[in-house]
Amino acid sequence: MTMDSPTKARNATAPIPRLAGWSGLELVARLADGSIRRPPMAETLPFTLLPPEEGKVGLLATPEPRFCNLTKRFTAAGS
């Protein structure tokens, strides 16, 4: 599947029968390169899916302040 622009790639979908014919490695590779749309959860969590290799999938995550919970400070005693 080739795309003319990054916007088209982000919005590309693949029909279920085509997905069924791909190996897990092929599917993850297409998600990583943007050939097919990532699941909605991927827009919520700040991570990038790295190009997969046989037996290996990597994520690059960047912590963001919005995920930091500083409302209460806990100690080892729980107080």
N, C-alpha and C positions, 0 to 999 in steps of 0.2 A: 504494500500500500504506500503510494507516494503522495506527498502533500505539497501544494504550491506555497503555503505560508505557515508560519507558526500558529496562527489563529485557527486555520483549518485543521492542523494537526491536533491541537488541543480539543477540538470539537468532534474529531473523527470517531466514529463508532464502527464496530465490526459485528456482522450478523452472527448469531449463535452457531449456526452450522459451520461457519468458517472458524470460529473459536474452537470448536470441538475437534477440528483437524490439526490444530497446532499443539506442539509439545509445550510443557510448562516453561521450558527455556525460551521458546519462540514467543510465547505470550508475554513473559516478563521483559524480554528484549524489546518488544514493541511498546510496552508501557514505558520503559526507560527512555527510548528514543523519541517518544511522543507520537508514534504512528497511530496509536489509539488512545482514546480519552482515559485518563486515570479515574479511579473511583472518587466520588465526592469527598470521602474522608481525607484524601490526599490534599485537598484544598484547605482543610482545617489544621492538619499537623504540618509543621515546617520541616519536611524532609525531602530529599531528592533520591530517587531510585537510581542507583549506579548501574552501568551496563553489566548484565549477569554473565557468569561463566558457568561451565558445567559443574554442578554441585555447589555453587556459591552465588549468593545474592547479597548485595551490600546497600546500605542506606547511609546517606550523609545527612545528619540532623544538626540543626542550629537552635540552641536554646533561646527562647524569647521571654522577655519580662512578663508577658501575659500568662505564662504558665507557672510563675513563681508565687507561692503562697506564703506571704509574710504576715498573715493576720494573727498568728499565735506562735510563740517560740516554745519548742518542746525541749526538755532535758531528758537525760537518761532515766530519771525518776518519774517522768511523765507529768511534771508540774509546769 
